[in-house]
Amino acid sequence: MTTAAGTALGAAATLGLPAAASADVPSTTTPLVALAALNGSTEPTTFRLDVPAGAYKLVVDGNFLGSGLTADPATISVAAPGAHKLRIETASGRVDASWTTSVVGTTPTPPSPPASTAPAPSSPATPPSTGTPSAPPAPGSPAPGTSAPSTGVPTTPVGTGVARPADGHWTVSTEAEIRAALTTAHPGDVITLTDGEHLARSRYEATASGTATAPITLQGTRAAMLRTKNASGDYGLHITGSYWHITGITVAHGSKGIVLDGSHGTVLDGVEVFDVGDEGVHFRSCTTDSVLENSYVHDTGINNPQYGEGVYVGSANSNWAKYNCTDGRDNSERNLVQGNVFRNIPAEGADLKEGTDSGTLRNNLFDGTGFSGKNSADSAVDVKGNNWLIEGNTVRNPQGADLDGFQVHSVYTGYGNGNTFKGNVVQGLWAGWGIALYPLGTGNVIGCDDAAPGAKLGLAGANTHSLTCKP
């Protein structure tokens, strides 16, 4: 397990792996619970979960814990009695379970037989392989597919008193209704957020999951806003489930705008994000095959200009211990960012980190981005991953503060390679290159249909040397 023993989950839970733990040798002090028997059970505040062999990823109460490659039991500690939810994803599929922690004096459920005796979970739907999941349904129309029952999630969330509509069509206007919908919606459900500012002290968590053929839709107008108190608050919207289509709404006044952790096949379409302390939209923790399109992201970095990126894909290698998949890296891959406007962004308009691969950045406008000069923010777009297609984008430098229009960096061995630039336009005056490679890297291609007439050093260069474009 990549998460160290004792890692905090907010203030509510911890998770770790005892060095001597084994599925075949139950601990004499901490009960061992089979994954197949967890759902609906009552457990003590600390127990060991018999994790299936192979690679896996854990989410408890909406908190992404990390991932591992071990079959040893994971020790889960939840401080407060009450209802809790777990999601585990393995090569054989995904399992959701809910359990209740016992109060003092409650007898815990006896250890169950090893999980290996239970039927393997069904395989999840295959995510899109091209990085371009099907377009979300138009606001007001049902999502494709039909509603299906979920596994291990109560119809009425504990403590909310909000039941799921029988037809799967939610209209939500209170915090309790919004939270219930985001956590208990079934594949194919449609959630309509009413107009107004929906203020919450803590982030809204989308932990439920749809499927590739029946995503969950969260829709509304730009007047329908999810927010916390201000740019020093919490995230506006945190998505840890998969196959969401989020259309039309606004997320604002939070420490970050929309953050996706370990989400697959999720589409953000036509949303607005602004007035956030750090970055606007973040694809993180191995989020794959997801999309940000037709959206408006502006006025980020209110508290920390150096961290105020418009869209941030992946994680810096210094943070991989927290946001990795199964190989120690944040492999957020095959994500698509297209048709968006990024304006008044003090850090990079798009920061595509080392560890990312095979993404597409297409037909976006970056207008006044990367101008803070802090934390190496001196370009509109910074590419540190591999095999990105950067195509048809326009960058402007109205403040004259940027060095280069686009930059490629190699900050981690093996990354910063195989990236292709086609049909991009760098407008205005720039002190450096239109497209700059630091260093040259391997397999990076600059097309002759790129243009940067106002770049002092020319269209493209590696450090101080001019590069020849490719027709």
C-alpha positions in Angstrom: 0.0 0.0 0.0 1.5 3.3 -0.9 -0.3 5.2 1.9 1.9 5.0 5.0 0.5 3.7 8.2 -1.4 6.3 10.1 -2.0 8.7 7.2 -4.9 11.0 8.2 -8.2 11.0 6.4 -9.3 14.5 7.2 -9.8 14.3 11.0 -12.0 11.2 10.9 -10.0 8.2 9.8 -6.6 6.6 9.3 -5.4 3.7 7.2 -2.3 1.7 7.3 -0.7 -1.8 6.8 0.6 -3.7 9.7 4.0 -5.1 8.8 3.1 -8.6 10.0 -0.5 -8.6 8.8 -1.6 -11.6 6.7 -4.9 -12.7 5.4 -4.0 -16.2 6.7 -3.0 -15.2 10.2 -5.7 -13.0 11.8 -4.5 -10.5 14.3 -5.4 -11.3 18.0 -6.1 -7.6 18.7 -7.8 -6.3 15.5 -10.6 -8.2 13.8 -10.2 -9.3 10.2 -13.2 -8.5 7.9 -13.6 -10.0 4.5 -14.4 -7.4 1.8 -17.5 -9.5 0.7 -18.9 -9.4 4.3 -18.3 -5.7 5.0 -21.4 -4.3 3.4 -24.2 -3.7 5.9 -22.1 -5.0 8.8 -21.3 -3.3 12.1 -17.6 -3.1 12.9 -15.4 -1.6 15.6 -13.7 1.7 14.9 -10.6 -0.1 13.9 -10.5 -3.3 11.8 -8.5 -5.0 9.2 -9.9 -5.3 5.7 -9.0 -8.4 3.7 -7.9 -6.8 0.4 -8.0 -8.8 -2.8 -4.7 -9.7 -4.3 -3.2 -7.4 -6.9 -3.3 -3.7 -7.6 -6.1 -1.8 -5.9 -7.3 1.7 -5.0 -9.2 2.7 -1.9 -11.7 5.5 -1.2 -13.3 5.8 2.3 -16.0 8.4 3.0 -15.1 10.2 -0.3 -11.4 10.5 0.7 -8.9 9.0 -1.8 -6.5 7.0 0.3 -4.0 5.8 -2.3 -3.3 2.6 -4.0 -1.2 -0.5 -3.5 0.0 -3.8 -4.9 -0.4 -6.0 -1.8 -2.8 -8.7 -0.6 -2.1 -7.9 3.0 -5.0 -6.6 5.0 -5.4 -2.8 5.3 -6.1 -1.5 8.8 -8.9 1.1 8.7 -9.5 3.3 11.7 -12.6 5.6 11.8 -12.7 7.9 14.8 -16.4 8.6 15.0 -19.2 6.0 15.4 -21.8 6.0 12.6 -22.2 5.2 8.9 -19.2 5.0 6.6 -18.7 4.1 2.9 -15.8 2.4 1.1 -15.0 1.9 -2.5 -12.2 -0.4 -3.7 -11.2 -0.8 -7.4 -9.1 -3.8 -8.5 -8.2 -5.4 -11.8 -11.3 -7.5 -11.5 -13.7 -4.7 -10.9 -15.1 -2.3 -8.4 -16.9 -2.9 -5.1 -18.8 -0.4 -3.0 -19.7 -1.1 0.6 -21.2 0.7 3.6 -20.8 -0.3 7.2 -21.5 1.2 10.6 -18.9 1.6 13.3 -19.9 0.4 16.7 -20.3 2.5 19.8 -18.6 1.6 23.0 -19.8 -1.7 24.2 -21.1 -2.9 20.9 -19.9 -6.4 19.9 -18.1 -6.3 16.6 -18.9 -8.6 13.7 -16.8 -11.7 14.0 -14.1 -12.1 11.4 -15.5 -13.4 8.1 -14.1 -16.0 5.8 -11.3 -14.7 3.5 -12.6 -12.6 0.6 -11.1 -15.1 -1.9 -14.0 -17.4 -1.3 -16.5 -14.8 -2.5 -17.4 -14.3 -6.1 -15.1 -11.8 -7.9 -16.8 -8.4 -8.5 -17.9 -7.8 -12.1 -15.6 -6.0 -14.4 -16.2 -2.2 -14.7 -17.3 -0.7 -18.0 -14.3 -0.1 -20.3 -13.5 3.7 -20.3 -13.1 5.5 -23.6 -9.7 4.8 -25.1 -9.3 7.9 -27.2 -9.6 10.5 -24.4 -12.9 11.7 -25.9 -15.8 10.3 -24.0 -19.2 10.7 -25.7 -20.7 14.2 -25.3 -22.9 14.7 -22.3 -26.7 15.0 -22.7 -28.1 18.5 -23.2 -29.4 20.1 -20.0 -33.0 19.0 -19.3 -32.7 15.7 -21.1 -32.2 12.4 -19.5 -28.7 10.8 -19.5 -28.3 7.7 -21.8 -29.2 4.4 -20.3 -31.6 3.6 -17.5 -31.2 3.9 -13.8 -29.8 0.8 -12.1 -29.6 -0.2 -8.5 -26.3 0.6 -6.8 -24.4 -1.8 -4.5 -23.9 -1.1 -0.9 -25.3 2.4 -0.9 -28.5 3.1 1.0 -31.4 4.8 -0.8 -31.7 7.4 1.9 -28.3 8.6 3.1 -27.7 8.4 6.8 -28.3 11.8 8.4 -29.8 13.5 5.4 -33.3 12.3 5.3 -33.3 12.7 1.5 -34.5 9.7 -0.5 -33.5 9.1 -4.1 -36.4 9.8 -6.5 -37.9 6.6 -7.9 -37.3 7.8 -11.5 -33.8 8.9 -10.9 -34.5 12.6 -11.7 -33.4 14.8 -8.9 -34.1 18.5 -8.4 -31.8 19.7 -5.6 -31.9 23.1 -3.9 -30.6 22.5 -0.3 -27.2 21.4 0.9 -28.7 18.1 2.2 -30.3 17.4 -1.1 -27.2 18.2 -3.1 -25.0 16.0 -0.9 -27.5 13.1 -1.0 -27.6 13.3 -4.8 -23.9 13.5 -5.2 -23.3 10.4 -3.0 -26.2 8.1 -3.7 -27.2 8.7 -7.4 -27.4 5.6 -9.6 -26.0 5.2 -13.1 -28.2 7.1 -15.5 -29.6 9.5 -12.9 -30.0 13.2 -13.7 -29.5 15.8 -11.0 -30.7 19.4 -11.7 -29.2 22.0 -9.5 -31.5 25.0 -9.0 -30.4 28.6 -9.6 -28.8 30.3 -6.6 -25.6 30.2 -4.6 -25.4 26.9 -2.7 -23.0 27.8 0.1 -21.4 25.0 2.2 -18.7 25.1 4.8 -17.0 22.0 3.4 -16.6 20.8 -0.2 -19.3 19.1 -2.1 -18.3 15.5 -2.8 -19.4 13.5 -5.8 -18.6 10.0 -4.7 -21.2 8.0 -6.6 -20.4 6.6 -10.0 -22.2 6.1 -13.3 -21.1 3.8 -16.1 -19.7 4.5 -19.6 -23.2 3.9 -21.1 -25.2 5.5 -18.2 -23.3 8.4 -16.7 -24.7 10.5 -13.9 -25.6 14.0 -15.0 -25.3 17.1 -12.8 -26.8 20.0 -14.7 -27.9 23.6 -14.2 -27.4 27.1 -15.5 -24.6 29.5 -14.9 -26.8 30.9 -12.1 -26.6 27.6 -10.3 -23.5 27.9 -8.2 -21.6 25.5 -5.8 -19.4 27.5 -3.4 -17.7 27.7 -0.1 -17.2 30.8 2.0 -14.5 32.4 -0.2 -11.1 31.7 -1.8 -9.8 30.6 1.6 -12.5 28.0 2.0 -12.6 24.4 0.8 -12.8 22.9 -2.8 -15.9 23.9 -4.6 -16.6 20.4 -6.0 -14.5 17.2 -5.4 -15.2 14.3 -7.8 -14.0 10.9 -6.7 -16.6 8.9 -8.5 -16.4 8.0 -12.2 -18.6 8.7 -15.3 -20.1 12.0 -14.4 -21.4 14.6 -16.9 -21.4 18.0 -15.3 -22.9 20.6 -17.5 -23.7 24.3 -17.3 -23.1 25.1 -13.6 -20.8 27.5 -11.8 -18.2 26.6 -9.2 -16.7 29.5 -7.4 -15.4 31.1 -4.2 -13.3 28.1 -3.0 -9.7 27.2 -2.3 -9.8 25.2 -5.6 -12.6 25.0 -8.1 -13.2 21.5 -9.4 -10.9 18.6 -8.4 -11.1 15.1 -9.9 -9.3 12.4 -7.9 -9.2 8.9 -9.4 -12.1 9.7 -11.7 -12.6 8.0 -15.1 -14.7 9.0 -18.0 -16.0 12.3 -16.4 -17.0 15.2 -18.6 -17.1 18.9 -17.5 -19.0 20.7 -20.2 -19.9 24.4 -20.3 -19.0 25.1 -16.6 -17.7 28.3 -15.2 -15.0 28.4 -12.5 -13.7 31.6 -10.9 -12.6 33.4 -7.7 -10.6 30.4 -6.4 -7.5 30.5 -4.1 -5.4 28.2 -6.2 -6.1 26.3 -9.5 -9.4 26.3 -11.3 -9.7 22.7 -12.5 -7.5 19.8 -11.5 -7.3 16.3 -13.0 -5.4 14.4 -10.3 -4.7 11.0 -8.7 -4.7 9.0 -12.0 -7.8 10.6 -13.4 -8.2 9.2 -16.9 -10.2 9.6 -20.1 -11.9 12.7 -18.8 -12.8 16.0 -20.4 -13.0 19.8 -19.8 -14.7 21.5 -22.7 -16.6 24.6 -23.7 -16.0 26.1 -20.3 -14.8 29.5 -18.9 -12.1 29.5 -16.2 -11.0 32.8 -14.9 -9.6 34.8 -11.9 -7.7 32.0 -10.2 -4.8 32.2 -7.7 -6.6 34.7 -5.6 -4.6 33.6 -2.5 -1.6 32.0 -4.2 -0.8 33.3 -7.6 2.0 30.8 -8.1 -0.5 28.0 -7.8 -3.4 29.6 -9.7 -3.3 27.4 -12.9 -6.4 27.4 -15.1 -6.3 23.6 -15.7 -3.8 21.4 -14.0 -3.4 17.8 -15.1 -1.4 15.3 -12.9 0.8 16.2 -10.0 4.4 17.4 -9.5 6.7 14.4 -8.8 7.2 15.8 -5.3 3.5 15.0 -4.6 3.4 11.5 -6.2 3.5 9.8 -2.8 0.0 11.3 -2.2 -1.5 11.2 -5.7 -0.2 8.0 -7.5 -1.6 4.9 -9.2 0.2 1.6 -8.9 3.7 2.5 -10.1 4.4 5.5 -7.8 3.4 8.1 -10.3 0.3 10.2 -11.0 -0.6 8.7 -14.4 -3.5 11.0 -15.3 -3.7 9.9 -18.9 -5.7 10.4 -22.1 -7.5 13.5 -20.8 -9.0 16.1 -23.2 -9.1 19.9 -22.7 -10.8 21.6 -25.6 -12.8 24.7 -26.6 -12.3 26.5 -23.3 -11.4 30.1 -22.4 -8.8 30.8 -19.7 -8.5 34.4 -18.7 -6.7 36.3 -15.9 -4.8 33.3 -14.8 -1.6 34.2 -12.9 0.0 30.8 -13.2 0.0 28.7 -16.4 -3.3 28.5 -18.2 -2.6 24.8 -18.6 0.1 22.9 -16.6 0.5 19.4 -17.9 2.6 17.6 -15.4 5.3 14.9 -15.5 3.6 11.5 -15.3 0.8 12.4 -17.6 0.6 10.9 -21.1 -1.4 10.9 -24.3 -3.6 13.9 -23.5 -5.0 16.5 -25.9 -5.1 20.3 -25.5 -7.1 21.7 -28.4 -8.8 24.9 -29.6 -8.5 26.8 -26.3 -8.0 30.5 -25.8 -5.4 31.6 -23.2 -5.9 35.3 -22.6 -3.6 36.8 -19.9 -2.2 33.6 -18.3 1.1 32.8 -16.8 1.9 36.4 -15.9 2.8 36.2 -12.2 6.4 35.1 -12.8 6.2 33.1 -9.6 6.9 29.4 -9.3 8.2 29.4 -13.0 4.9 30.8 -14.3 6.2 32.6 -17.4 4.2 30.9 -20.2 0.6 30.3 -21.1 1.1 26.5 -21.4 3.7 24.3 -19.7 4.0 20.7 -20.9 6.1 18.3 -18.7 4.4 15.0 -19.7 4.7 12.8 -22.7 2.8 12.4 -26.0 0.5 15.4 -25.7 -1.2 16.8 -28.8 -1.2 20.6 -28.5 -3.3 21.8 -31.4 -5.2 24.9 -32.6 -4.8 27.0 -29.4 -4.5 30.8 -29.2 -2.4 32.5 -26.6 -2.3 36.2 -25.8 0.1 38.2 -23.7 -1.8 41.5 -23.0 0.4 42.3 -20.0 3.6 41.6 -21.8 4.8 39.7 -18.8 5.3 36.2 -20.3 8.6 34.8 -21.6 7.3 32.2 -24.0 3.9 31.2 -25.4 4.3 27.5 -24.9 7.0 25.7 -23.0 8.1 22.0 -22.7 10.2 21.0 -19.7 11.9 17.8 -18.7 11.8 17.9 -14.9 11.7 14.1 -14.3 13.7 11.5 -16.2 11.7 10.1 -19.1 9.2 12.9 -19.4 8.9 16.0 -21.6 9.1 13.9 -24.7 7.0 13.0 -27.8 4.8 16.1 -27.7 3.3 17.6 -30.9 2.4 21.2 -31.6 0.1 22.0 -34.6 -1.7 25.1 -35.7 -1.2 27.1 -32.5 -1.1 30.9 -32.7 1.0 33.0 -30.3 -0.3 36.6 -30.5 1.3 39.8 -29.2 4.8 40.5 -28.1 6.9 37.9 -26.3 10.4 38.2 -24.9 11.3 34.6 -25.8 10.1 31.9 -28.2 6.6 31.1 -29.4 7.3 27.5 -28.4 10.3 26.8 -26.2 11.8 23.4 -25.3 13.9 23.2 -22.1 15.8 21.0 -23.1 15.2 19.7 -26.6 13.9 16.3 -25.3 13.1 13.4 -27.6 10.4 13.2 -30.3 9.0 16.7 -29.7 7.6 18.2 -33.0 6.8 21.8 -33.9 4.6 22.2 -36.9 5.2 24.8 -39.5 1.5 25.8 -39.2 2.3 27.1 -35.7 2.8 30.9 -35.7 4.4 33.4 -33.3 5.0 36.6 -35.3 5.6 38.7 -32.1 8.1 36.4 -30.4 11.4 38.1 -30.2 13.5 34.9 -30.6 11.3 33.3 -33.2 8.8 30.5 -33.6 10.6 27.7 -31.7 13.8 27.1 -29.9 15.6 24.7 -27.5 17.2 26.9 -24.9 19.0 29.5 -27.0 19.1 27.5 -30.3 16.5 27.9 -33.0 14.5 24.9 -34.1 13.3 24.0 -37.6 9.6 23.4 -37.8 8.1 20.3 -39.5 5.8 20.8 -42.5 
